[in-house]
Amino acid sequence: MPPLPDAHCRYIGKWTATKLRWGLTADQAEADALTAYAEACETAVVNYTLAS
């Protein structure tokens, strides 16, 4: 995670978008961490385009 808390939601959004774009999976520990951090990002929207 970035050291500045203000960057956490943007980082989580970009990380999630990258995973979705490339069809990557997450193990349970990663999914749990992403979910925990995302709970603080109520208004975040993840935009992505599938890689071709």
NUNUKOL-194585 format. One line per 3 residues: number of its first residue (from 1); their letters; for each residue x, y, z of N, C-alpha, C, O. Coordinates in nm, 2 decimals. Each point is the difference from the previous one (the first is absolute). Example, Ala and Ser with C-alpha at 12.3 -4.5 7.8 and 13.67 -1.06 7.14 Angstrom:
<pts>
1	as	1.32:-0.57:0.78:-0.09:0.12:0.00:0.09:0.12:0.00:0.10:0.00:0.07 | -0.14:0.11:-0.14:0.09:0.11:0.00:-0.08:0.11:0.08:0.05:0.11:0.01
</pts>
This chain:
<pts>
1	mpp	0.08:-0.12:0.00:-0.08:0.12:0.00:0.09:0.12:0.00:0.11:0.00:0.06 | -0.16:0.11:-0.12:0.07:0.13:0.00:0.01:0.05:0.15:-0.09:-0.03:0.08 | 0.20:0.10:-0.05:0.01:0.05:0.14:-0.11:0.10:0.04:-0.03:0.01:0.12
4	lpd	-0.02:0.07:-0.22:-0.10:0.10:0.04:-0.14:-0.06:-0.01:-0.04:-0.05:-0.10 | -0.03:0.05:0.21:-0.14:-0.05:0.01:-0.09:0.06:-0.11:-0.09:-0.07:-0.05 | 0.11:0.19:0.01:-0.08:0.07:-0.10:0.01:-0.07:-0.14:-0.09:0.01:-0.08
7	ahc	0.19:-0.09:0.06:0.02:-0.07:-0.13:-0.05:-0.14:0.00:0.00:-0.06:-0.10 | -0.04:0.01:0.22:-0.04:-0.14:0.01:-0.12:-0.04:-0.10:0.01:-0.10:-0.07 | -0.11:0.19:0.07:-0.12:-0.04:-0.08:0.03:0.00:-0.15:-0.04:-0.08:-0.08
10	ryi	0.12:0.18:0.04:0.04:0.01:-0.14:0.09:-0.13:-0.04:-0.02:-0.05:-0.11 | 0.11:0.02:0.20:0.09:-0.12:-0.02:-0.08:-0.13:-0.01:0.02:-0.08:-0.09 | -0.12:0.06:0.18:-0.08:-0.12:0.00:-0.08:0.00:-0.13:-0.02:-0.11:-0.06
13	gkw	-0.04:0.22:0.02:-0.07:0.01:-0.13:0.08:-0.04:-0.12:-0.04:-0.08:-0.08 | 0.16:0.14:0.08:0.09:-0.04:-0.12:0.04:-0.14:0.01:0.01:-0.07:-0.11 | 0.02:0.02:0.22:0.04:-0.14:0.02:-0.11:-0.09:-0.05:0.02:-0.10:-0.07
16	tat	-0.14:0.13:0.12:-0.12:-0.09:-0.04:-0.02:0.01:-0.15:-0.03:-0.10:-0.07 | 0.04:0.22:0.01:-0.02:0.02:-0.14:0.10:-0.08:-0.08:-0.03:-0.06:-0.10 | 0.15:0.06:0.14:0.11:-0.08:-0.07:-0.03:-0.14:0.01:0.01:-0.07:-0.10
19	klr	-0.06:0.02:0.21:-0.03:-0.14:0.02:-0.12:-0.04:-0.10:0.01:-0.10:-0.07 | -0.11:0.19:0.07:-0.11:-0.03:-0.09:0.04:0.01:-0.15:-0.04:-0.08:-0.08 | 0.11:0.18:0.05:0.04:0.02:-0.14:0.07:-0.12:-0.06:-0.02:-0.04:-0.11
22	wgl	0.11:-0.02:0.19:0.08:-0.11:-0.05:-0.05:-0.13:0.04:0.06:-0.11:-0.03 | -0.18:0.10:0.10:-0.05:-0.13:0.04:0.08:-0.07:0.10:0.00:-0.12:0.00 | 0.06:0.19:0.09:0.09:-0.06:0.10:-0.08:-0.04:0.12:-0.11:0.06:0.03
25	tad	0.15:-0.16:0.04:-0.07:-0.05:0.12:0.07:0.06:0.12:0.11:0.06:0.00 | -0.18:-0.08:0.11:0.06:0.04:0.13:-0.02:-0.11:0.10:-0.11:-0.07:0.00 | 0.21:0.04:0.08:-0.02:-0.11:0.10:-0.08:0.06:0.11:-0.04:0.12:0.00
28	qae	0.00:-0.20:0.10:-0.09:0.04:0.10:0.05:0.11:0.09:-0.07:0.10:0.03 | 0.20:-0.10:0.00:0.06:0.11:0.08:0.00:0.13:-0.07:-0.03:0.10:0.06 | 0.06:-0.10:-0.19:-0.01:0.12:-0.08:-0.14:0.06:-0.01:-0.03:0.11:0.02
31	ada	-0.07:-0.20:-0.05:-0.14:0.04:-0.01:-0.05:0.05:0.13:-0.07:0.10:0.01 | 0.11:-0.16:0.11:-0.04:0.05:0.13:0.06:0.14:0.02:-0.07:0.09:0.05 | 0.20:-0.07:-0.08:0.06:0.13:0.02:-0.06:0.11:-0.09:-0.03:0.11:0.05
34	lta	0.00:-0.14:-0.18:-0.06:0.09:-0.09:-0.14:0.04:0.06:-0.04:0.12:-0.01 | -0.04:-0.22:0.05:-0.13:0.03:0.06:0.01:0.09:0.12:-0.08:0.09:0.02 | 0.17:-0.12:0.07:0.02:0.08:0.12:0.03:0.14:-0.03:-0.06:0.10:0.06
37	yae	0.15:-0.08:-0.15:0.04:0.14:-0.04:-0.11:0.07:-0.07:-0.03:0.12:0.02 | -0.04:-0.19:-0.11:-0.11:0.05:-0.08:-0.12:0.05:0.08:-0.07:0.09:-0.04 | 0.05:-0.15:0.16:-0.11:0.05:0.08:0.01:0.14:0.04:-0.10:0.07:0.03
40	ace	0.22:-0.01:-0.03:0.02:0.14:0.03:-0.02:0.09:-0.12:0.01:0.12:0.01 | -0.03:-0.18:-0.13:-0.01:0.07:-0.12:-0.14:0.00:-0.06:-0.02:-0.05:-0.11 | -0.08:0.10:0.18:-0.14:-0.02:-0.03:-0.04:0.06:-0.13:-0.09:-0.05:-0.07
43	tav	0.16:0.16:0.02:-0.04:0.06:-0.12:0.09:-0.03:-0.12:-0.01:0.05:-0.11 | 0.11:-0.14:0.13:0.09:-0.04:-0.11:-0.07:-0.07:-0.11:-0.09:-0.09:0.03 | 0.13:0.11:-0.15:-0.05:-0.07:-0.12:0.12:-0.05:-0.07:0.10:0.07:-0.02
46	vny	-0.11:-0.20:-0.01:0.11:-0.07:-0.08:-0.04:0.00:-0.14:-0.09:-0.07:-0.04 | 0.17:0.14:-0.05:-0.02:-0.01:-0.14:0.12:-0.08:-0.07:0.11:0.02:0.04 | -0.15:-0.10:-0.13:0.10:-0.08:-0.07:-0.05:-0.04:-0.13:-0.12:-0.01:-0.03
49	tla	0.22:-0.03:-0.06:-0.03:-0.05:-0.13:0.07:-0.13:-0.01:0.12:-0.01:0.03 | -0.19:-0.10:-0.08:0.06:-0.13:-0.01:0.12:0.01:-0.10:-0.02:0.06:-0.11 | 0.13:-0.12:0.14:0.11:-0.01:-0.09:-0.04:-0.09:-0.12:-0.07:-0.10:0.02
52	s	0.12:0.13:-0.13:-0.03:-0.08:-0.12:0.12:-0.08:-0.04:-0.01:-0.08:-0.10
</pts>
